[in-house]
Every structure is written in C-alpha cells, then in structure tokens.
C-alpha cells in the first residue's frame, strides 16, 4: 500500500524532528542509511511512528525501511491491516 500525501507529510515531519533537521530537508526519497547516516536512530523513528499511529510494526519489517517514503508506505499498510482487523 502506498502512503497518501497527508501521511507522507506527517512522517517527513516526524523524521525531521527525530533527526533534528529542517522538515524541508526530508523528502520521500531521503535514505536513512546514506542521506541520514543513522541506521540506529531508525529504530527510534519507527518506535515513534508506532506510538503516533498506535501500531505494532514487526521487527522483521524494519529491514524493508530504507527511505522515508518506504516508512510511510509501511505505516499505510499497517494502518490498513489495523482497520481491517477492527471490522
């Protein structure tokens, strides 16, 4: 599932806050490993997302998160599963 613009916007701002960056320096294509050089902080970012959207993202999904856009897509997919499970 692909994240919509509003979700991507929120994820970009959350990442910017966690990395102490101006939000305009964080894009969907921003790579956690090459652009931000902080793979350890990625876990903290994912945990902040889990808290913000009340999600439980499995550790096995962390490896697929290489960019801000992929993180937003993972959150969108997790929210879809959560919504479906509540029905």
ABEGO torsion letter per residue (X at the ends): XBBBAAAAAAAAAAAAAAAGBBAAABBAABBAAAAAGBAAAAAAAAAAAAAAAGBBBBAAAAAABABAAAAAAAAAAAAAAAAAAAX
